Amino acid sequence: MDLVRDIQILVPMYKGPLGINAINAAMQERFNPAREGEIKHYNRVFRVNDKVIQLVNRSEKNVMNGDVGRVVGLKKEDDKYAGVTVLFDVGKVDYSLDELEDLAHAYAISIHKAQGSEFDLVIVLFSNQHYIMLKRKLIYTSITRAKKYLLMLGNIQSLYYGVKRIEPKRKTKLVERINAEDEFVMTDDFDDSEMVNLSPYDFLDLEK
């Protein structure tokens, strides 16, 4: 399997020795160790072949929050590193040094970030260090991200603890509004012809 395309580590939390940040640092050191060409950005180091994730929506680059890609090149200007090139499903996207805050390493990502995605092999970590985040819905989300294989590592007591914890239901007035006959009028003459060419970007407030 390909580390970038097929395998995904899912972790409930970012901080701590078994958090996303620590796991990403360990994975990078193991599978993409230090080499001559690399770019340091704050406490992170970007190298060719690194697995990265887009953190914000950038319609001008045609990339969305949660898109995962591979660093395929480092850009130079006047013999100094000036940015990186990342290959996503939509193609290659260039980032300047100032834009590197849009990227994070993605050998391990949060379970929340993985919502809506599937991977051939999912590796999920469970630890007492994650107890604040461990809840039944989160665990269900993590294990259902796996298409073919699921590997669960860690403390079995932590898994039991999370399965027993159920998130409280949200309190909204949606049902009451739907059932209110005087608030909604259902018609059969809805014209959907203008929705054919819609994309996710049409629903974003790009002026912010």
Order of alpha helices (4+ residues) and beta strands (2+ residues): beta-alpha-beta-beta-beta-beta-beta-beta-beta-beta-beta-alpha-beta-alpha-alpha
